[in-house]
Amino acid sequence: MFDVAIVGAGVAGSVAAIALAPTHSVVLIDKQAEPSQRIGECLPPAARRILHRLDLLEAFNRQPHLPSQGMQSYWGSEHAQIVDHIRNPDGFGWHLDRQKFELFLRESAHQRGVECIWPARLVSSQDTDEYWDITLDTAHRVQAKFLMDAGGRQSPFARLQGIQREQTDKLIACWAMLPDDTQHRMAVLSATKTGWWYSASVPDNKRVIAFQTDSDQVNSEVKKDPDALIELALTCPAMARLLARLDDTSSVHGGVSAANSARLTQVAGYRWAALGDAALSFDPLSSQGMFNAMASAMQLVDLMQTGKNVALEYKRQIENIWQYYLIHKNTFYRQENRWKDSPFWKRRHQ
Ligand SMILES: Cc1cc2nc3c(=O)[nH]c(=O)nc-3n(C[C@H](O)[C@H](O)[C@H](O)COP(=O)(O)OP(=O)(O)OC[C@H]3O[C@@H](n4cnc5c(N)ncnc54)[C@H](O)[C@@H]3O)c2cc1C
């Protein structure tokens, strides 16, 4: 019997496991044998505080992530606005090798005594009134007093309990990874009539380029073919300038990801809670998804240590974060007024 079972060993689940390890017996479960290559690489400077608190900062600094100097954005105007990290009290952020970062978190959890089970998918969970009896799609059967859903946008445990996710929009991200040996270390963001682009350099001389739009505002070729996406990127002046610096603009790989804002209608209950994207999924415009995953894990663990009514207090905190997030998101989208009649922007100005 474990004190806590965590479903999902992404950023949220691994950070929660590491934070709980000194005081609780923890089992961490993931359906993937190892983290996959995926989009989402900008880690804001404030994450340093959490890494420091978990005694991970030194080892993290030895990893080959790139420093992020800030953001150059073309939003509301064709002129660049630069927000750099130079005056940020937490220092620079990072452009991560996302796969290595997640692997590092998984390994840190394992080294600190967390029982790790992967690949294993949650199939069902039975509440026996004293503990959760968890069935996985492997031979494993796990029992735990508390269950955390850190399964990302699928919210696998909460969904099994019949809890719905509420979506505010239909944003998707079509992305491609390209070779890049330039030293351009600022992320670039640029609005266009049908959505917005961003690009950032990542370790191993690569660059990610992504187009965020509504699923009905982009043709299927761009969704299927990263090279068609790069063709479309050339119609955006800021992306065309970046691509012009590269020797080779053929994609290494790419994909399409859900990027809409969504939340679970109930984020905690008796002896369970959801964290990270399983609880709240943010628009990538915020660049805060991983930080929110880490912060919600720390909030939940802190509440469990206090012995307060975890579900009640945690629900209140997550609701506050969601309300602030919506205000910020709407404020940013409303600052772009150049294409008021285009469906993408009209939906965001309503
Ligand atoms: C286009 C795009 C760009 C983004 N860019 C950024 C960015 O620059 N910076 C940033 O901070 N954030 C960014 N994000 C958001 C960020 O990627 C997420 O917020 C973050 O991954 C959330 O972490 P998580 O651990 O909550 O969920 P996830 O990373 O989704 O992890 C969930 C884990 O649960 C496992 N799992 C799922 N179902 C089951 C099951 N049934 N059984 C067992 N295991 C299961 C999965 O395998 C996975 O490992 C971006 C998102 C998108 C879509």
The ligand as a Gaussian input file, in Angstrom:
#p B3LYP/6-31G(d) Opt

LIG

0 1
 C        1.907000      23.977000     -28.711000
 C        2.261000      24.021000     -27.277000
 C        3.346000      24.763000     -26.852000
 C        3.664000      24.835000     -25.500000
 N        4.722000      25.580000     -25.124000
 C        5.029000      25.683000     -23.827000
 C        6.149000      26.455000     -23.412000
 O        6.890000      26.996000     -24.242000
 N        6.387000      26.551000     -22.081000
 C        5.586000      25.924000     -21.152000
 O        5.845000      26.057000     -19.961000
 N        4.543000      25.173000     -21.518000
 C        4.249000      25.035000     -22.830000
 N        3.205000      24.242000     -23.210000
 C        2.396000      23.571000     -22.200000
 C        3.114000      22.387000     -21.541000
 O        3.642000      21.511000     -22.512000
 C        2.124000      21.647000     -20.632000
 O        1.476000      22.572000     -19.821000
 C        2.852000      20.600000     -19.767000
 O        3.296000      19.547000     -20.571000
 C        1.932000      20.044000     -18.690000
 O        2.610000      19.046000     -17.970000
 P        1.793000      17.863000     -17.269000
 O        2.806000      17.075000     -16.554000
 O        0.657000      18.435000     -16.534000
 O        1.154000      17.030000     -18.464000
 P        1.864000      16.169000     -19.634000
 O        3.167000      16.788000     -19.991000
 O        0.854000      16.039000     -20.711000
 O        2.147000      14.764000     -18.970000
 C        1.128000      13.816000     -18.779000
 C        1.746000      12.442000     -18.621000
 O        0.703000      11.521000     -18.294000
 C        0.882000      10.318000     -19.032000
 N       -0.446000       9.684000     -19.158000
 C       -1.523000      10.153000     -19.826000
 N       -2.555000       9.294000     -19.718000
 C       -2.124000       8.266000     -18.955000
 C       -2.737000       7.062000     -18.493000
 N       -4.005000       6.737000     -18.795000
 N       -2.005000       6.200000     -17.730000
 C       -0.704000       6.501000     -17.422000
 N       -0.082000       7.626000     -17.853000
 C       -0.781000       8.499000     -18.592000
 C        1.487000      10.797000     -20.356000
 O        2.207000       9.766000     -21.004000
 C        2.403000      11.939000     -19.890000
 O        3.710000      11.505000     -19.622000
 C        2.874000      24.146000     -24.550000
 C        1.781000      23.374000     -24.971000
 C        1.478000      23.304000     -26.322000
 C        0.294000      22.483000     -26.763000

